[in-house]
Amino acid sequence: MQENEYLRLIEEMCAQVGIDNSAEVARSRHVMVDGTVVGLGLPPEDSEGVPLLFDLGAMPHDGIERKLLQINAGADMQGGECFAMHPQTGSIVYRSNARVTQHDGGADLAESIQQLLERGRGLLQAGMQELAGQEIERV
């Protein structure tokens, strides 16, 4: 995806969801969606889609890093999705990719971001519930 196509998508997405300053969103590459900061990556020119990072907040829990790795290894993870911890804030970050092309519009990007945010929250919640009763095994 070319940078001008990416900027068009960002501008159209902002107009679709009522964000007045699309230039600031494009410059900072961050947008707030449903109380969650979403990082908007600039896609490589030879690829489709927009890389996304969702800051899902801190989750104090013993062994959280190992639990995130176990969730990442789960069968539900698709197409480069993964969880990690932000090195400065300790927040849990969900990485995914909005499957939009140069032919899609801002509404498609906004819908994809919302769907992926819900998916990331759901995967994290399900993974943490599944792992809550398990003792972390030493490798």
Secondary structure in CASP SS format (residue, H / E / C, confidence):
PFRMAT SS
TARGET T0000
AUTHOR 0000-0000-0000
METHOD secondary structure of the structure
MODEL  1
M C 1.00
Q C 1.00
E H 1.00
N H 1.00
E H 1.00
Y H 1.00
L H 1.00
R H 1.00
L H 1.00
I H 1.00
E H 1.00
E H 1.00
M H 1.00
C H 1.00
A H 1.00
Q H 1.00
V H 1.00
G C 1.00
I C 1.00
D C 1.00
N C 1.00
S H 1.00
A H 1.00
E H 1.00
V H 1.00
A H 1.00
R H 1.00
S H 1.00
R C 1.00
H E 1.00
V E 1.00
M E 1.00
V E 1.00
D C 1.00
G C 1.00
T E 1.00
V E 1.00
V E 1.00
G E 1.00
L E 1.00
G C 1.00
L C 1.00
P C 1.00
P C 1.00
E C 1.00
D C 1.00
S C 1.00
E C 1.00
G C 1.00
V E 1.00
P E 1.00
L E 1.00
L E 1.00
F E 1.00
D E 1.00
L C 1.00
G C 1.00
A C 1.00
M C 1.00
P C 1.00
H C 1.00
D C 1.00
G C 1.00
I H 1.00
E H 1.00
R H 1.00
K H 1.00
L H 1.00
L H 1.00
Q H 1.00
I H 1.00
N H 1.00
A C 1.00
G C 1.00
A C 1.00
D C 1.00
M C 1.00
Q C 1.00
G C 1.00
G C 1.00
E C 1.00
C E 1.00
F E 1.00
A E 1.00
M E 1.00
H C 1.00
P C 1.00
Q C 1.00
T C 1.00
G C 1.00
S C 1.00
I E 1.00
V E 1.00
Y E 1.00
R E 1.00
S E 1.00
N E 1.00
A E 1.00
R C 1.00
V C 1.00
T C 1.00
Q C 1.00
H C 1.00
D C 1.00
G C 1.00
G H 1.00
A H 1.00
D H 1.00
L H 1.00
A H 1.00
E H 1.00
S H 1.00
I H 1.00
Q H 1.00
Q H 1.00
L H 1.00
L H 1.00
E H 1.00
R H 1.00
G H 1.00
R H 1.00
G H 1.00
L H 1.00
L H 1.00
Q H 1.00
A H 1.00
G H 1.00
M H 1.00
Q H 1.00
E H 1.00
L H 1.00
A H 1.00
G C 1.00
Q C 1.00
E C 1.00
I C 1.00
E C 1.00
R C 1.00
V C 1.00
END
